[in-house]
Amino acid sequence: MIKNGDDIIGYFKLDLAYASKYDFCPKNAIGLRAFVIDKQ
């Protein structure tokens, strides 16, 4: 969750199994699949 003061303005979509799918990734690393930030 991304906050600006008390307002939620965005979020991240994480992939907890990312490291098991890709050899270049360190073991137990978390992948970032997407993020959303509100422009208003």
CHARMM-style PDB file with segment names, atoms N, HN, CA, C and O in Angstrom:
ATOM      1  N   MET     1       0.846  -1.157   0.000  1.00  0.00      PROA
ATOM      2  CA  MET     1       0.000   0.000   0.000  1.00  0.00      PROA
ATOM      3  C   MET     1       0.902   1.235   0.000  1.00  0.00      PROA
ATOM      4  O   MET     1       1.904   1.290   0.714  1.00  0.00      PROA
ATOM      5  N   ILE     2       0.532   2.210  -0.804  1.00  0.00      PROA
ATOM      6  HN  ILE     2      -0.281   2.165  -1.384  1.00  0.00      PROA
ATOM      7  CA  ILE     2       1.259   3.478  -0.871  1.00  0.00      PROA
ATOM      8  C   ILE     2       0.353   4.551  -0.289  1.00  0.00      PROA
ATOM      9  O   ILE     2      -0.782   4.726  -0.732  1.00  0.00      PROA
ATOM     10  N   LYS     3       0.860   5.267   0.706  1.00  0.00      PROA
ATOM     11  HN  LYS     3       1.782   5.126   1.066  1.00  0.00      PROA
ATOM     12  CA  LYS     3       0.044   6.281   1.371  1.00  0.00      PROA
ATOM     13  C   LYS     3       0.665   7.659   1.233  1.00  0.00      PROA
ATOM     14  O   LYS     3       1.883   7.810   1.144  1.00  0.00      PROA
ATOM     15  N   ASN     4      -0.197   8.649   1.217  1.00  0.00      PROA
ATOM     16  HN  ASN     4      -1.186   8.527   1.289  1.00  0.00      PROA
ATOM     17  CA  ASN     4       0.196  10.054   1.280  1.00  0.00      PROA
ATOM     18  C   ASN     4      -0.567  10.629   2.465  1.00  0.00      PROA
ATOM     19  O   ASN     4      -1.748  10.956   2.353  1.00  0.00      PROA
ATOM     20  N   GLY     5       0.106  10.749   3.589  1.00  0.00      PROA
ATOM     21  HN  GLY     5       1.066  10.483   3.681  1.00  0.00      PROA
ATOM     22  CA  GLY     5      -0.600  11.117   4.818  1.00  0.00      PROA
ATOM     23  C   GLY     5      -1.511   9.968   5.213  1.00  0.00      PROA
ATOM     24  O   GLY     5      -1.049   8.837   5.368  1.00  0.00      PROA
ATOM     25  N   ASP     6      -2.801  10.242   5.377  1.00  0.00      PROA
ATOM     26  HN  ASP     6      -3.176  11.160   5.251  1.00  0.00      PROA
ATOM     27  CA  ASP     6      -3.773   9.202   5.716  1.00  0.00      PROA
ATOM     28  C   ASP     6      -4.464   8.622   4.490  1.00  0.00      PROA
ATOM     29  O   ASP     6      -5.263   7.694   4.619  1.00  0.00      PROA
ATOM     30  N   ASP     7      -4.172   9.154   3.296  1.00  0.00      PROA
ATOM     31  HN  ASP     7      -3.524   9.907   3.192  1.00  0.00      PROA
ATOM     32  CA  ASP     7      -4.833   8.708   2.067  1.00  0.00      PROA
ATOM     33  C   ASP     7      -4.055   7.578   1.396  1.00  0.00      PROA
ATOM     34  O   ASP     7      -2.832   7.642   1.269  1.00  0.00      PROA
ATOM     35  N   ILE     8      -4.774   6.550   0.971  1.00  0.00      PROA
ATOM     36  HN  ILE     8      -5.767   6.498   1.074  1.00  0.00      PROA
ATOM     37  CA  ILE     8      -4.175   5.483   0.176  1.00  0.00      PROA
ATOM     38  C   ILE     8      -4.195   5.942  -1.277  1.00  0.00      PROA
ATOM     39  O   ILE     8      -5.256   6.238  -1.826  1.00  0.00      PROA
ATOM     40  N   ILE     9      -3.013   6.001  -1.900  1.00  0.00      PROA
ATOM     41  HN  ILE     9      -2.151   5.760  -1.454  1.00  0.00      PROA
ATOM     42  CA  ILE     9      -2.935   6.503  -3.274  1.00  0.00      PROA
ATOM     43  C   ILE     9      -2.442   5.451  -4.268  1.00  0.00      PROA
ATOM     44  O   ILE     9      -2.360   5.724  -5.465  1.00  0.00      PROA
ATOM     45  N   GLY    10      -2.118   4.266  -3.786  1.00  0.00      PROA
ATOM     46  HN  GLY    10      -2.185   4.045  -2.813  1.00  0.00      PROA
ATOM     47  CA  GLY    10      -1.662   3.232  -4.702  1.00  0.00      PROA
ATOM     48  C   GLY    10      -1.376   1.923  -3.992  1.00  0.00      PROA
ATOM     49  O   GLY    10      -1.521   1.801  -2.775  1.00  0.00      PROA
ATOM     50  N   TYR    11      -0.960   0.938  -4.797  1.00  0.00      PROA
ATOM     51  HN  TYR    11      -0.842   1.036  -5.785  1.00  0.00      PROA
ATOM     52  CA  TYR    11      -0.612  -0.367  -4.242  1.00  0.00      PROA
ATOM     53  C   TYR    11       0.337  -1.099  -5.183  1.00  0.00      PROA
ATOM     54  O   TYR    11       0.469  -0.743  -6.354  1.00  0.00      PROA
ATOM     55  N   PHE    12       0.995  -2.125  -4.654  1.00  0.00      PROA
ATOM     56  HN  PHE    12       0.887  -2.414  -3.703  1.00  0.00      PROA
ATOM     57  CA  PHE    12       1.883  -2.996  -5.410  1.00  0.00      PROA
ATOM     58  C   PHE    12       1.247  -4.371  -5.523  1.00  0.00      PROA
ATOM     59  O   PHE    12       0.563  -4.816  -4.601  1.00  0.00      PROA
ATOM     60  N   LYS    13       1.465  -5.048  -6.646  1.00  0.00      PROA
ATOM     61  HN  LYS    13       2.021  -4.686  -7.395  1.00  0.00      PROA
ATOM     62  CA  LYS    13       1.078  -6.447  -6.802  1.00  0.00      PROA
ATOM     63  C   LYS    13       2.373  -7.255  -6.777  1.00  0.00      PROA
ATOM     64  O   LYS    13       3.188  -7.156  -7.694  1.00  0.00      PROA
ATOM     65  N   LEU    14       2.560  -8.051  -5.730  1.00  0.00      PROA
ATOM     66  HN  LEU    14       1.898  -8.132  -4.985  1.00  0.00      PROA
ATOM     67  CA  LEU    14       3.794  -8.802  -5.534  1.00  0.00      PROA
ATOM     68  C   LEU    14       3.620 -10.262  -5.937  1.00  0.00      PROA
ATOM     69  O   LEU    14       2.526 -10.818  -5.838  1.00  0.00      PROA
ATOM     70  N   ASP    15       4.711 -10.876  -6.390  1.00  0.00      PROA
ATOM     71  HN  ASP    15       5.599 -10.424  -6.469  1.00  0.00      PROA
ATOM     72  CA  ASP    15       4.738 -12.290  -6.752  1.00  0.00      PROA
ATOM     73  C   ASP    15       5.702 -12.990  -5.802  1.00  0.00      PROA
ATOM     74  O   ASP    15       6.919 -12.890  -5.962  1.00  0.00      PROA
ATOM     75  N   LEU    16       5.165 -13.692  -4.820  1.00  0.00      PROA
ATOM     76  HN  LEU    16       4.177 -13.773  -4.690  1.00  0.00      PROA
ATOM     77  CA  LEU    16       5.988 -14.349  -3.810  1.00  0.00      PROA
ATOM     78  C   LEU    16       6.715 -15.572  -4.354  1.00  0.00      PROA
ATOM     79  O   LEU    16       7.681 -16.025  -3.740  1.00  0.00      PROA
ATOM     80  N   ALA    17       6.281 -16.121  -5.489  1.00  0.00      PROA
ATOM     81  HN  ALA    17       5.496 -15.753  -5.988  1.00  0.00      PROA
ATOM     82  CA  ALA    17       6.920 -17.291  -6.096  1.00  0.00      PROA
ATOM     83  C   ALA    17       7.838 -16.909  -7.255  1.00  0.00      PROA
ATOM     84  O   ALA    17       8.268 -17.784  -8.007  1.00  0.00      PROA
ATOM     85  N   TYR    18       8.142 -15.646  -7.411  1.00  0.00      PROA
ATOM     86  HN  TYR    18       7.792 -14.935  -6.800  1.00  0.00      PROA
ATOM     87  CA  TYR    18       8.941 -15.149  -8.539  1.00  0.00      PROA
ATOM     88  C   TYR    18      10.293 -15.851  -8.646  1.00  0.00      PROA
ATOM     89  O   TYR    18      10.696 -16.245  -9.740  1.00  0.00      PROA
ATOM     90  N   ALA    19      10.984 -16.009  -7.544  1.00  0.00      PROA
ATOM     91  HN  ALA    19      10.656 -15.689  -6.655  1.00  0.00      PROA
ATOM     92  CA  ALA    19      12.324 -16.606  -7.546  1.00  0.00      PROA
ATOM     93  C   ALA    19      12.310 -18.059  -8.014  1.00  0.00      PROA
ATOM     94  O   ALA    19      13.295 -18.530  -8.582  1.00  0.00      PROA
ATOM     95  N   SER    20      11.225 -18.766  -7.787  1.00  0.00      PROA
ATOM     96  HN  SER    20      10.424 -18.383  -7.325  1.00  0.00      PROA
ATOM     97  CA  SER    20      11.163 -20.167  -8.216  1.00  0.00      PROA
ATOM     98  C   SER    20      10.942 -20.300  -9.722  1.00  0.00      PROA
ATOM     99  O   SER    20      11.111 -21.386 -10.275  1.00  0.00      PROA
ATOM    100  N   LYS    21      10.566 -19.210 -10.390  1.00  0.00      PROA
ATOM    101  HN  LYS    21      10.428 -18.327  -9.940  1.00  0.00      PROA
ATOM    102  CA  LYS    21      10.287 -19.241 -11.831  1.00  0.00      PROA
ATOM    103  C   LYS    21      11.457 -18.757 -12.681  1.00  0.00      PROA
ATOM    104  O   LYS    21      11.521 -19.078 -13.867  1.00  0.00      PROA
ATOM    105  N   TYR    22      12.386 -17.989 -12.101  1.00  0.00      PROA
ATOM    106  HN  TYR    22      12.334 -17.728 -11.137  1.00  0.00      PROA
ATOM    107  CA  TYR    22      13.459 -17.363 -12.870  1.00  0.00      PROA
ATOM    108  C   TYR    22      14.822 -17.633 -12.233  1.00  0.00      PROA
ATOM    109  O   TYR    22      15.026 -17.385 -11.045  1.00  0.00      PROA
ATOM    110  N   ASP    23      15.750 -18.145 -13.044  1.00  0.00      PROA
ATOM    111  HN  ASP    23      15.584 -18.347 -14.009  1.00  0.00      PROA
ATOM    112  CA  ASP    23      17.085 -18.498 -12.543  1.00  0.00      PROA
ATOM    113  C   ASP    23      17.928 -17.289 -12.150  1.00  0.00      PROA
ATOM    114  O   ASP    23      18.782 -17.396 -11.270  1.00  0.00      PROA
ATOM    115  N   PHE    24      17.700 -16.132 -12.792  1.00  0.00      PROA
ATOM    116  HN  PHE    24      17.006 -16.045 -13.506  1.00  0.00      PROA
ATOM    117  CA  PHE    24      18.522 -14.948 -12.511  1.00  0.00      PROA
ATOM    118  C   PHE    24      18.183 -14.295 -11.170  1.00  0.00      PROA
ATOM    119  O   PHE    24      18.929 -13.451 -10.674  1.00  0.00      PROA
ATOM    120  N   CYS    25      17.076 -14.687 -10.604  1.00  0.00      PROA
ATOM    121  HN  CYS    25      16.470 -15.373 -11.007  1.00  0.00      PROA
ATOM    122  CA  CYS    25      16.582 -14.062  -9.378  1.00  0.00      PROA
ATOM    123  C   CYS    25      17.155 -14.775  -8.143  1.00  0.00      PROA
ATOM    124  O   CYS    25      17.174 -16.006  -8.105  1.00  0.00      PROA
ATOM    125  N   PRO    26      17.619 -14.033  -7.144  1.00  0.00      PROA
ATOM    126  CA  PRO    26      18.118 -14.664  -5.915  1.00  0.00      PROA
ATOM    127  C   PRO    26      17.026 -15.500  -5.232  1.00  0.00      PROA
ATOM    128  O   PRO    26      15.843 -15.167  -5.303  1.00  0.00      PROA
ATOM    129  N   LYS    27      17.431 -16.570  -4.584  1.00  0.00      PROA
ATOM    130  HN  LYS    27      18.392 -16.841  -4.527  1.00  0.00      PROA
ATOM    131  CA  LYS    27      16.496 -17.447  -3.880  1.00  0.00      PROA
ATOM    132  C   LYS    27      15.692 -16.649  -2.851  1.00  0.00      PROA
ATOM    133  O   LYS    27      16.248 -15.820  -2.131  1.00  0.00      PROA
ATOM    134  N   ASN    28      14.396 -16.901  -2.785  1.00  0.00      PROA
ATOM    135  HN  ASN    28      13.944 -17.574  -3.370  1.00  0.00      PROA
ATOM    136  CA  ASN    28      13.456 -16.270  -1.851  1.00  0.00      PROA
ATOM    137  C   ASN    28      13.209 -14.786  -2.118  1.00  0.00      PROA
ATOM    138  O   ASN    28      12.641 -14.100  -1.269  1.00  0.00      PROA
ATOM    139  N   ALA    29      13.622 -14.278  -3.278  1.00  0.00      PROA
ATOM    140  HN  ALA    29      14.083 -14.836  -3.969  1.00  0.00      PROA
ATOM    141  CA  ALA    29      13.340 -12.877  -3.619  1.00  0.00      PROA
ATOM    142  C   ALA    29      11.867 -12.723  -4.002  1.00  0.00      PROA
ATOM    143  O   ALA    29      11.221 -13.686  -4.413  1.00  0.00      PROA
ATOM    144  N   ILE    30      11.354 -11.528  -3.866  1.00  0.00      PROA
ATOM    145  HN  ILE    30      11.879 -10.745  -3.531  1.00  0.00      PROA
ATOM    146  CA  ILE    30       9.963 -11.213  -4.206  1.00  0.00      PROA
ATOM    147  C   ILE    30       9.951 -10.425  -5.509  1.00  0.00      PROA
ATOM    148  O   ILE    30      10.735  -9.492  -5.687  1.00  0.00      PROA
ATOM    149  N   GLY    31       9.057 -10.807  -6.420  1.00  0.00      PROA
ATOM    150  HN  GLY    31       8.421 -11.565  -6.275  1.00  0.00      PROA
ATOM    151  CA  GLY    31       8.940 -10.105  -7.696  1.00  0.00      PROA
ATOM    152  C   GLY    31       7.858  -9.039  -7.654  1.00  0.00      PROA
ATOM    153  O   GLY    31       6.843  -9.197  -6.975  1.00  0.00      PROA
ATOM    154  N   LEU    32       8.082  -7.961  -8.379  1.00  0.00      PROA
ATOM    155  HN  LEU    32       8.906  -7.833  -8.931  1.00  0.00      PROA
ATOM    156  CA  LEU    32       7.083  -6.898  -8.516  1.00  0.00      PROA
ATOM    157  C   LEU    32       6.381  -7.100  -9.847  1.00  0.00      PROA
ATOM    158  O   LEU    32       7.000  -6.950 -10.900  1.00  0.00      PROA
ATOM    159  N   ARG    33       5.102  -7.437  -9.816  1.00  0.00      PROA
ATOM    160  HN  ARG    33       4.600  -7.559  -8.960  1.00  0.00      PROA
ATOM    161  CA  ARG    33       4.332  -7.694 -11.028  1.00  0.00      PROA
ATOM    162  C   ARG    33       3.669  -6.433 -11.567  1.00  0.00      PROA
ATOM    163  O   ARG    33       3.579  -6.253 -12.781  1.00  0.00      PROA
ATOM    164  N   ALA    34       3.212  -5.575 -10.695  1.00  0.00      PROA
ATOM    165  HN  ALA    34       3.285  -5.721  -9.709  1.00  0.00      PROA
ATOM    166  CA  ALA    34       2.517  -4.358 -11.132  1.00  0.00      PROA
ATOM    167  C   ALA    34       2.449  -3.377  -9.974  1.00  0.00      PROA
ATOM    168  O   ALA    34       2.624  -3.741  -8.811  1.00  0.00      PROA
ATOM    169  N   PHE    35       2.190  -2.114 -10.325  1.00  0.00      PROA
ATOM    170  HN  PHE    35       2.049  -1.817 -11.270  1.00  0.00      PROA
ATOM    171  CA  PHE    35       1.901  -1.122  -9.300  1.00  0.00      PROA
ATOM    172  C   PHE    35       0.891  -0.135  -9.864  1.00  0.00      PROA
ATOM    173  O   PHE    35       0.836   0.088 -11.073  1.00  0.00      PROA
ATOM    174  N   VAL    36       0.110   0.442  -8.997  1.00  0.00      PROA
ATOM    175  HN  VAL    36       0.155   0.260  -8.015  1.00  0.00      PROA
ATOM    176  CA  VAL    36      -0.923   1.403  -9.378  1.00  0.00      PROA
ATOM    177  C   VAL    36      -0.776   2.618  -8.481  1.00  0.00      PROA
ATOM    178  O   VAL    36      -0.676   2.490  -7.261  1.00  0.00      PROA
ATOM    179  N   ILE    37      -0.764   3.804  -9.092  1.00  0.00      PROA
ATOM    180  HN  ILE    37      -0.845   3.908 -10.083  1.00  0.00      PROA
ATOM    181  CA  ILE    37      -0.728   5.054  -8.338  1.00  0.00      PROA
ATOM    182  C   ILE    37      -1.808   5.966  -8.901  1.00  0.00      PROA
ATOM    183  O   ILE    37      -1.861   6.186 -10.112  1.00  0.00      PROA
ATOM    184  N   ASP    38      -2.662   6.494  -8.048  1.00  0.00      PROA
ATOM    185  HN  ASP    38      -2.619   6.315  -7.065  1.00  0.00      PROA
ATOM    186  CA  ASP    38      -3.746   7.386  -8.447  1.00  0.00      PROA
ATOM    187  C   ASP    38      -3.192   8.778  -8.719  1.00  0.00      PROA
ATOM    188  O   ASP    38      -2.435   9.311  -7.908  1.00  0.00      PROA
ATOM    189  N   LYS    39      -3.555   9.365  -9.836  1.00  0.00      PROA
ATOM    190  HN  LYS    39      -4.170   8.932 -10.495  1.00  0.00      PROA
ATOM    191  CA  LYS    39      -3.041  10.701 -10.178  1.00  0.00      PROA
ATOM    192  C   LYS    39      -3.896  11.840  -9.637  1.00  0.00      PROA
ATOM    193  O   LYS    39      -3.520  13.005  -9.772  1.00  0.00      PROA
ATOM    194  N   GLN    40      -5.030  11.531  -9.032  1.00  0.00      PROA
ATOM    195  HN  GLN    40      -5.336  10.585  -8.922  1.00  0.00      PROA
ATOM    196  CA  GLN    40      -5.925  12.588  -8.546  1.00  0.00      PROA
ATOM    197  C   GLN    40      -5.499  13.119  -7.214  1.00  0.00      PROA
ATOM    198  OT1 GLN    40      -6.148  14.013  -6.670  1.00  0.00      PROA
TER     199      GLN     40
END
